[in-house]
Structures are given as structure tokens and as C-alpha cells.
Amino acid sequence: MKISQLSIFLENKEGRLWNALDALANGGVNIRALSLADTSDFGILRIIVHDPEKAKKILEKNDFIVKIIDVVGVELDDTPGGLANVLKLLNENNINLEYIYAFTHEKTEKAILLLQSKDLDILINVLENNNVNIVPSKEVYNL
């Protein structure tokens, strides 16, 4: 149920994002989803790829600092209120999220929301108990 995500530290310098993505492209790594958060000095690029260990090795070989951490993916309606419904459920169950990002896939009117929380097991339990469709990692990696 957990999905491996790469978190890549990027100095906020011209070309640094391209360097990371170019290294992955040259290594044959396809990016399924990404999110970038930045400050004036650095950024954190979060990506989902089909082979996280391979991507980590490529990036480290190119002098990037990389961590693999788990996130949870849920399927939600890609309609107004789809995200709000999931967030309401989490709020009602006192689940605090560290970050989220989403992407669409081939299922009509559906999106995948990626969630990171301090305790993923509690998050998964709340989602399962409320019949939220948790997306298996292989489905995300192979979309």
C-alpha cells in the first residue's frame, strides 16, 4: 500500500533541476508524478518513478542528495470537491498531512492523490475504515 517516493535536495541554482531530470532521462527513468517545493536557497523535488532504487543510484552518481520515503496514494474523483472530501475525512480523524500532490491517470474522471503523514499506518487505517480506495504501488508505477 505504501509507495516509494524519492526526495531530492536541489540547490536553488540555475540548471540544477534540469541536471537532475536529464540524468534520470538519460538513465531511462520515467517520472510518473512530481512536486517541487522551494525556498530562496534550496528546493525539494519529490518524484514517483517505476524503479526508485535505480533512480536513486543515478542521482547519487550525479552528486545529488536523495532519500527514499514512503507515501500513500488514494484514488479520488477528479471533480470539484473530490480533494475536499478526502481532506475533510482526514481532518475529522485528526490526521495532519506533511504534504500532498496529485496527478491524473487513464481512469476517466479519477485522480491519484499522494499523501505524506507522520504516521502512515494510522493514515492507512483511517482511509481503509472509511472505504477510500488506496492505490497499490504497482498501479502507480505502471500507469
C-alpha positions as CSV (number, residue, x, y, z in Angstrom):
1,M,0.0,0.0,0.0
2,K,2.9,2.3,0.5
3,I,4.6,3.9,-2.5
4,S,8.3,4.7,-2.6
5,Q,9.0,8.4,-3.3
6,L,12.3,10.0,-4.0
7,S,13.0,13.3,-2.2
8,I,15.9,15.1,-3.9
9,F,17.7,18.1,-2.4
10,L,18.3,20.8,-5.1
11,E,20.3,23.9,-4.6
12,N,18.4,26.9,-5.9
13,K,20.9,27.4,-8.8
14,E,20.3,27.7,-12.5
15,G,20.1,24.4,-14.3
16,R,20.0,22.2,-11.2
17,L,16.5,20.9,-11.8
18,W,17.3,20.2,-15.4
19,N,20.5,18.4,-14.3
20,A,18.5,16.0,-12.1
21,L,15.8,15.4,-14.7
22,D,18.3,15.0,-17.5
23,A,20.3,12.4,-15.6
24,L,17.1,10.4,-15.0
25,A,16.1,10.7,-18.6
26,N,19.5,9.5,-19.8
27,G,19.2,6.6,-17.4
28,G,15.8,5.6,-18.8
29,V,13.8,6.5,-15.8
30,N,10.2,7.7,-16.4
31,I,8.7,10.1,-13.9
32,R,5.1,9.3,-13.0
33,A,4.5,12.2,-10.7
34,L,6.4,15.1,-9.3
35,S,6.2,18.0,-6.9
36,L,8.7,20.8,-6.3
37,A,8.8,23.0,-3.1
38,D,11.4,25.7,-2.9
39,T,12.9,28.5,-0.8
40,S,15.3,31.1,-1.8
41,D,18.3,28.8,-1.1
42,F,17.1,25.3,-2.0
43,G,14.3,23.1,-3.2
44,I,13.0,19.6,-2.6
45,L,12.0,17.7,-5.7
46,R,9.6,14.8,-4.9
47,I,9.1,12.2,-7.6
48,I,7.5,8.9,-8.2
49,V,9.2,6.6,-10.6
50,H,8.9,3.0,-11.7
51,D,12.2,1.9,-10.2
52,P,13.1,4.1,-7.2
53,E,16.4,2.3,-6.4
54,K,17.7,2.7,-9.9
55,A,16.7,6.4,-9.9
56,K,18.4,7.0,-6.5
57,K,21.7,5.4,-7.8
58,I,21.6,7.6,-10.9
59,L,21.0,10.8,-9.0
60,E,23.7,10.0,-6.3
61,K,26.2,9.2,-9.1
62,N,25.4,12.8,-10.3
63,D,26.1,14.3,-6.9
64,F,22.5,14.7,-5.7
65,I,21.4,14.1,-2.1
66,V,18.4,11.6,-2.3
67,K,16.2,9.9,0.2
68,I,13.5,7.3,-0.4
69,I,10.5,7.7,1.8
70,D,7.0,6.2,1.7
71,V,3.8,7.9,0.8
72,V,0.2,6.7,0.3
73,G,-1.8,7.0,-2.8
74,V,-5.5,7.3,-2.9
75,E,-7.9,7.4,-5.9
76,L,-10.4,10.2,-5.8
77,D,-12.9,11.8,-8.1
78,D,-11.4,14.3,-10.4
79,T,-14.3,16.7,-9.9
80,P,-15.0,19.8,-7.8
81,G,-14.9,18.7,-4.2
82,G,-13.1,15.4,-4.7
83,L,-10.0,16.6,-2.9
84,A,-12.0,18.4,-0.2
85,N,-13.9,15.2,0.6
86,V,-10.7,13.3,1.4
87,L,-9.3,16.2,3.4
88,K,-12.5,16.5,5.4
89,L,-12.3,12.9,6.3
90,L,-8.6,13.3,7.4
91,N,-9.4,16.4,9.4
92,E,-12.3,14.7,11.2
93,N,-9.8,12.0,12.2
94,N,-7.1,14.4,13.3
95,I,-4.7,13.3,10.6
96,N,-2.1,16.0,9.9
97,L,-0.6,15.9,6.5
98,E,3.0,17.0,5.8
99,Y,2.3,17.4,2.1
100,I,0.2,16.2,-0.8
101,Y,0.3,16.3,-4.5
102,A,-1.8,14.7,-7.2
103,F,-1.9,13.6,-10.8
104,T,-4.5,12.2,-13.2
105,H,-4.4,8.9,-14.9
106,E,-6.3,7.0,-17.6
107,K,-9.3,6.2,-15.5
108,T,-12.0,8.7,-16.6
109,E,-12.7,11.4,-14.0
110,K,-10.3,9.9,-11.4
111,A,-7.1,11.3,-10.0
112,I,-4.4,9.9,-7.6
113,L,-3.6,11.9,-4.5
114,L,-0.2,11.2,-2.9
115,L,-0.2,11.8,0.9
116,Q,2.6,12.0,3.4
117,S,1.9,12.0,7.1
118,K,4.0,11.4,10.3
119,D,2.4,8.0,10.8
120,L,1.4,6.3,7.5
121,D,0.0,3.3,9.3
122,I,-2.6,5.4,11.1
123,L,-3.4,7.2,7.8
124,I,-3.9,3.9,6.0
125,N,-6.2,2.6,8.8
126,V,-8.4,5.7,8.6
127,L,-8.6,5.5,4.9
128,E,-9.4,1.8,4.9
129,N,-12.0,2.2,7.6
130,N,-13.7,4.9,5.5
131,N,-13.7,3.0,2.3
132,V,-11.2,5.3,0.5
133,N,-9.6,3.5,-2.4
134,I,-5.9,3.1,-1.7
135,V,-3.9,2.7,-4.9
136,P,-1.3,-0.1,-4.9
137,S,2.2,0.9,-5.7
138,K,2.4,-1.2,-8.8
139,E,-0.6,0.6,-10.3
140,V,1.1,4.0,-9.8
141,Y,4.5,2.8,-11.1
142,N,2.9,1.2,-14.2
143,L,0.3,3.8,-15.2
